[in-house]
C-alpha cells in the first residue's frame, strides 16, 4: 500500500475508498488495481505538462478515473463470485444429481420417484446457476484485461502526443467503447448479485 498517497478533498476520499477496497482483494488483484491507478496518474501527469495535451484530453482524463473505479468494482465482484463458486463443490453436486436421477428412474414407489425428480430438478437448477456464474466470471476477467490493455494504449498515445501535440485517432471513441462495455458488465453484475442472495 506504499504507493497510495493521499491528496486533499475529493482525492483523499477517493484514495481512502480505493485503499479500503484493495485490501479486500488478493495480493495479485490489489497489485493490478494499483498498477492501473499508477498508470492513470502517469497519464494525467504527462498531459498536465502540456497545455495543448491538457486541452485535448480533458474529457478523457475523467474517463480514466471512472475506468479505474469500475476495474476495482469488477475485481471485487469477481472475487465474490469466485468465492461463491469455491463454496459449492461441483463434483459433489454432480454426484448428488446422478443419485437423484437413478432414484427417479428406479424407485418403485411413485411418491419416492416424484421426490427424486423434484430433487433432480432443484440440483439441475443449482448447476445451471453455477454455470451462469462461471460464465460471468469469465466475462469479468475479459473485461478487466480489456481495461488494462486500453490503459496501455492510452499511455502509448499520450507519449506519442507529447511529441506530435496532435490527438491520436480514436482515443476518445475507444474509451467510450470500453466504458460502454463496462456498464454492460456492471449491469450483469447487479443481476448476479441478486442471484447470489
Secondary structure, 3 states (H helix, E strand, C coil): CCCCCCCCCHHHHHHHHHHHHHHCCCHHHHHHHHHHHHHHHHHHHHHHCCHHHHHHHHHHHHHHHHHHHHHHHHHHHHHHHHHHHHCCCHHHHHHHHHHHHHHHHHCCCHHHHHHHHHHHHHHHHHHHHHHHHHHHHHHHHHHHHHHHHHHHHHHHHHHHHHHHCCCCCCHHHHHHHHHHHHHHHHHHHHHHHHHHC
